[in-house]
Amino acid sequence: MAGYRSVGELPKKEHSLFEGVEGRLAEELVGQAGFSGPSSLLYHRHSPSALLFAEALVVAREETSPNAALEPMHLRLGELAAADDPVLGRHVLLGNAEVTVCFARACGSGPLYRNAAGDELLYVQRGRGVLESVFGRLPFAAGDYLLVPASTTHRLVVDDADGVDLLILEARGHLGFPERYVGPGGHFLEGAPFSERDLRAPAEPLLEEGEEVEVIIRHRAGWARHRYAHHPFDVVGWDGSVYPLALSIADFEPVVGRFHQPPPVHQTFVGPAFVVCSFVPRPLDFDPRAVPAPYHHANTDSDEVIFYADGDFLSRAGSGIGRCSMTLHPAGFVHGPQPGAVEASLGASRTDETAVMIDTFSPLAVSPSARGCADPSYLRSWLS
């Protein structure tokens, strides 16, 4: 849950008559957990329920299959084909019942879109633009996380002529911040790796006119297309604690120590049965006998996915991993540093890597696209 925000025009009391210059405004509650969780109230010029047409939509998305061989994988995402937009052009890579991991190389802007099955978390690998939604405009650039709450009608407007590359997590539920970062009043505690000042949200209403406007919806049973009498971006004001957020990975403050710190110090978001961690440039372990390279470890309870965004990746140098690579190390597979990485790390004072890690507590299945861009030699990359 994010903190309370208020944007635009609002009536003095909730659920009261609100007369605007265009007449009476329609109040919409965007709430979670059946009126028992976080919520926001939006005030529309027109009824957000004025539906003209609804149809099922067939969206060709790849099915995933189990990683029956328990194979470690290196996916070269730069080989994936580009598409026209960042919604229907997504490549499904990995997934389970709680989260689907996708990658999009979008040449242009997206359609009006609403994910009614859960929150989405986007990491902007390349490009810039604006996330437009019923809550307003939220500019983004490379290195930003974008958290889009479930059932938020929005679109990605791409400002870069070369398009955008996006890592996308589609959750079956809601994402938030680790509980240990948040106090009983909902504020970030001292010692959290980022603060309220680092979070960005829409600051003013986005008022757009239009009639017979179509919205693509991903829902719990499939996909649909709805046509509305009026444009959904007709909100004159809103308040509450459910709204889109942006956080730059560069604003994540790393925790360092005399000896190697475990992955939970990098946690940034928590979803249903998965966590997201941020690895950023930082000083390395500073004890004279410290081994900065990660030790070998077995993921006994989670599959580990790492998206390599930028920099030098000390622990896997020489394995073929580079910018825009993704690795999957499934639960039950013991993995660790590349041969020679421990020796190379001794005496190193800092690391310049930027990466996003996803740990899931249910096995991840793999798509044909993921298998198609996998490096067949990666399995043997630990041999000296």
N, C-alpha and C positions, 0 to 999 in steps of 0.2 A: 504494500500500500504506500502511495506517495502522500505527501503532506497536503493540507487544505490549500486550495487556490480559488480565487474569485476573478472572473474576467468579464468585462462588458457590463451591460445593464441587467439588473436583478430587482425583483420586487422585495419589499421589506421582509415579508414572511414567506416561508415555503408553502406551497400548495394553496396559494391565494391568487385571486384574480390579478392579472398583469396586463395592463393596457399599454401598448406601444403606439408609435405614430401610425402604424398600419392597422391598428385594431388590437383585438385580444390575442395574446400570444399563447402558444401551446406548450405546456410543461412536459418534459420527458425525464423520467428517472432512469439513469443507467446504473444499475445496482448488481452486486454479486452476492452469492450465497443466499438466494431467496429472501431478499429484503433484510438480511441479517449481517451483511458484510459492507465493505466500502462502497460508496456510491457517489454520483454526481447528478446535479439537476441542470438540464439544458432548456432554454426558452427559444422556441422556433416561431418564425413568422407564420408558418403553415403547419398543418398536422403532419408529423413524421410518419403517420400510418396511412396516408392517402395513396393507396396502392392501385395502380391501373391494370397491372398484368403480372403474372407469375408463371414461370416455367422451370422444369428441371433442366439442368445444363450438363451436358456430357463433357467432362474435362479429361483428356488423356493423360493420366499420371502413371508412372511406372510402379509396378508392384515390387515389393521387397521380398527377399527369401532369406532364410536363416543362414548364418555363417557357420555351417555345419562342421567345417574343418577347423574352426577356431583360429582362423588365419589372420595374422597381423597384416595390415594393408597400408599402402601409401598411395593416396589418390592425387593425381596431378590435375587439379581443377582448371588450370589454364587451358587444358585440351578440350573442355566442354564447349559446345556450340553456343553462340550468342543467340538471343531471341529479341522479339520486338518489345516485350514489356516484362516487368518484374513480378507479375502475378501468374499469368498463364504460361510464362516462359521459364518457370522454375524447374531445375533438375532435382528430383528426389534422389538423395544419396543413401541415407540411413534412416531407420525408423523403428519404433516400437509403439505400444499402446499409449504411451505418455507424450512422446515427442517425435516429430519428423524433422530431420536435418536436410535442408535444401541449399542449393547454390544457384544464383541467377546472374547471368551476364546480359544485362538489359541495354538495348540500344536506345530505348526511348522511355517515355513516361507510361505509367500504368493506368488501368481503368479505375473507376470508382469500385471499391472492394470492401467487403466486410467479412471477417473471419468470426463466425458465430460459434465455432467449436472451441476456441481458446485464445489466449494471448499469443502474440507473435513478438519475437525478439530478432531484430535485424542488426548485423554488424556490417558497416559500410567499409568494404575493402578498397574500393576505388570510386572516384566520382563525387559529385555534389548535387544538391537539389533541395527540394522542400517537401516535407510530409504535410499535405493538406488534409484536414479532417473537419468533422463537425465542431471540434474544439478550437480550430484556428490553424495558423501556419507555424511549422516548426522546421527551420532550415537545418540541413545536415551536410556533413563533409566526411571525407575519408577518416577513419578512426573512430567514428561515432557508433555507439549503440543506440538503437531506436526501439523503445518498448511501446507496443501498440495494444491497448486493452481489447479484450474480446468484444465483438459486436460494434466496434468503432468504424463507422463508414469513413473511408479515407482513400487517398490516392498518392502515389509517389510521382512527383514532378521532377524530372531529371533536367538539370541545368547544364550538364557537361556534354559537349558535342560527341565525346567518345563513349558516352554511356556510363553505367555504373556496374560494379561487381558487388554482390551482396551475399553474405552468409545469413541464412534464415532458419530460425527455429520456430516451428509451429507446435505450440503446446496444446495438450488436451486438458486445459485448465488455466490457472493463473500463475504468473511469475511475480516475484517480489524480491526483497532484499533479505540477506541472512539475518535471522532473529537476533543474533548476538551484536549486530551493528545498531539496533534500534532500541530506544528506551521505552518505558511504559506510556509515555505521552506521544509516541510515534515519531520522535525526533531522532536524528543520528547521534550516537554517543561519541564522546571524545575517544579516539583510537580507531574509529571506523576509517577505512581507506579512502573515503570520499565524504563530502558533506552536502547539505542542501544547496549550497552555492554552486556546486558542480552540476546540478541537475537543471536542464532546460525544458521548458514547456511552452505551449502557445500562450502569447501575451495579449492578444486581442482577437475579437471575433473575425471570422472569414465569411463575409456575406456575399453569396453568389446567387444570381437569378437564373432561372431555367425551368422549363416544363418538360414533362415526359422524359425523365432522366433515369437511365438504367444503372443498376448496381449489381455487381457479381458477388454472390454470397457462397462462402464455404461453410457448411454446417455439419452437424454430427452424423448425418446420413448421406452426405454427398455434396452436390453443388446445385445452385439455382441462379436464375436471373430474375430480378424484380424491376418493374418500371413504375416510378413514382410520379405523381402529378406535379410535384415541385422539387426543386433541387434541395438535397439534404443539407447543404451548407448555408442554411438560412438562420443560424443560431445567433441571436443578438447578445446573449450572455450565458454564462454557466458558472457554477461553483461546486466544489466537492473535492474528493480525493481519488477519483478515477479519471485519468486523462493520459494522453501520450507523453512520453518523456524521452529526452536525449541525454546521453552521458558519453563524453569523450574518453576513450581508453587512456589517453594521455593524462587525464585527471585522476586516474587510479593511483593512489600512493602506496608503493610497495613496502612490505615488511621484510627487513633483513636481519640477520643475526650472525653470531660468531660461527655457527655451523649451519648446514643446509636446513632451510625451513620447509615444512610439508605443504602440499598443495592447498589445504584449506585456508592458508593465509592469503591466497589469491582469489578467494570466492568473491563474486560480484553480484550474481543473481541466483535465486533458488526457484525451481519450478516443481511441478508434480513428478517426483521420483527422478529428478536430475538437478545438477548444479552447473553454473557457468563460472569459469575463472578467467582472470586477466593476467597475462604475463607481460610485463613492461620492462624497458631498460632500467637497470638498477645496479647498485653495488653488490658484489658477490660476498660470500662468507669471508670473514676477516680474521679468523684464527689462523696462525701460521700452519697448523696441521689440518686445516679444513680441506675437504674435497668438494669443490663447487659443483662438479658434475653430479646429476641425480644418481642415486643408487638404484640398483636393480630392484624391481618391485612387481609383485603379483597382484593384479586387480581381483581380489577374491569376491568383491561384492559389486563391482561396477565395470562397465565398458568405458574405456577412455578414448576420447576423440580430441585431437589437437589440430586447430587450423593455424597455420603459420602465416602471419600477416606480413612481417617485415623483419629485417635484421639478420644477424648471424646466429644459427641455432647450434650452440656448443655441443649439446649432448648427442646430436645426430649428424654432426658434420661428417661428410663423406658418404652418407647413405643415399644421396640424391635428393634429399628434402631441401626445398627452397621456398621462396615467396609464393604464396597461393597453393601450397601443398596442404594436404590433410592426412593425418594418420588415424587408424583405428587399431587399438590394442585391446582385444576383448578380455573379459573376465576369465581368469584361469590361465592366461598366457603371461609368463614371466618376461618382462622387458626392462631395458635399461640403456645405458649409454653405448654409443658406437665404440667399437674397439679403438683404443688410443685416446678416447675423449677424456677419460679420468686423468691420464698423464698430462694431456694438453691443458686441462683446467687448473692444474696446480699452480698457484701463484697468480692466477688471473684476478683482476680487481673488480671487473664489472662485466655485465652482459648487455648486449644491445638488441635482444630479441623482443618482438611484439607478437603475441599469440593469444588465441582464444581457446580455452579447453572446456569440453563438455563431458561430464561424468554422468552416465545413466545407470540406474540401479535395476534395470531390466535389460536383457540382451537386445542388441541392435541388429536388425536384419539389413541386408545390403541390396541395393538396386542394380539392374543391368548397367545403368550409366556409371555407377561407381565402379563396378567390375571392369567396365570398358576403359576407364582412365587409370586403372591401378597399375603400378609398377610391378611387373612379375618378378623382378629380382629382389624386391624388398624383403621377402621372407628370409633370405640368406644374408642380409646386410649385417648381421651380428657376428658372422664368421670372421676370424682374424686372418 
